[in-house]
Amino acid sequence: MVGPYRGLFNTPGVKGFVFAGFIGRMPMSMLGIGIVLLISLITGSYATAGAVAAVTNISFAIAAPLSGRLVDRFGQGRVITPLALVNGASMAALMLCAGFRLPDWTLYVSGFVVGATSVSLGSMVRARWSHQLGGSAKLHTAFAFESVADEVIFVTGPAMVTVLATMVNPFAGLIVALVLMLIGTLAFAMQRGTEPPVSPVRHVGGSPITIPGIALLSCVYLALGAVFGSVDLITVAFAEEHGVKGAAGFLLAAFAGGSMVSGLWFGSRAWKVSLRARFVRAIAIFAVGLLPIAFIGSAPFMAGALFIAGLAISPTLITGFSLTERLVPPSLLTEGMAWISTSIGFGVAIGAWAGGRLTEAFGASNAYGFSLACALLAALVGIGGSGLLRLPEAPSPAKG
């Protein structure tokens, strides 16, 4: 399994941007649950917590394609540095508003700015990989590695922020997220040698979202984002209902852990079936694998069910980003990648909001039915519209 990953980091500068990108996007797994824990601990309301998390994700979803377009036009370093600084200030403002019990609208305003200035660092890391390995069979392995890195982040981040928020201080998790964001993002911006060059020719086809295949992928990832957002919030409430609120992060880590394991395996294989076929199979398996969580009432069994459900996440994300890289013109690649991230962000916002409302109305165990419905919707849309994802297969890599 390790073989295909050997030599991936031999290209000069790759180790630096991969490490900085990893640190800089750690907060993406900490921010949502950190906001939910902080506000729910202070106000006692999951609905308010979920709504603030939803606003944060909506603003990120709106802003990500815009910042991606700016990056394609002006370069990564010139765009992400000011965004990171404003993002850090707005995260501090959110915590101050919560700490001083200011009116709820201040939480929404500061949360909106946090989301709007969040850097889609995963898209930019993948854009650097595409610049370094474009046309190479190793690009599939590089995207697989990044999906595994994302899952490592989602394994460690929720557990870390939960422990910090529940056992140290309600603010501790978000403070650590703030520090990691600044260190990683600014270090990433300073590495100009591996930065994709600004294309001197502007693509005349408009936004990548007008490409039918990208529009389809965006719809699928909108539904998948709703799964992720609702599972995050509902699982916190599920753990509290069963008297183990401190274990919420570990339950979410099991979800990401399944994806991490499958990502390592998926990226190590030289696939003969098409990207389209891999995508369709992965999304179908994800929907089926999520079925048990709607019927489980035990925290240990839920951890196992979430691990199994997570096994199809990485393959779905890997194939989605690979399809995007093949469907989008190079001059719009960062924006194209950002549309996948923004779709997930919108979905997470919808899922967090709906999960909070449904949890308070019907209880956490019943609210998981919403997550399952979103997974089934993603599978139906992805499979039904998969004809839009047909594209010529890349030549088989030469051996040697």
Secondary structure, DSSP 8 states (H G I E B T S, - for coil): --GGGTTTT-STTHHHHHHHHHHHTTHHHHHHHHHHHHHHHHH--HHHHHHHHHHHHHHHHHHHHHHHHHHHHH-HHHHHHHHHHHHHHHHHHHHHHHHTT--HHHHHHHHHHHHHT---HHHHHHHHHHHHHTTSTHHHHHHHHHHHHHHHHHHHHHHHHHHIIIII-TTHHHHHHHHHHHHHHHHHHH--TTS----SS--TT--GGGSHHHHHHHHHHHHHHHHHHHHHHHHHHHHHHTT-GGGHHHHHHHHHHHHHHHHHHHHHS---S-HHHHHHHHHHHHHHHTGGGGG---HHHHHHHHHHHHTTHHHHHHHHHHHHHHHS-GGGHHHHHHHHHHHHHHHHHHHHHHHHHHHHHH-HHHHHHHHHHHHHHHHHHHHHTGGGG-----------
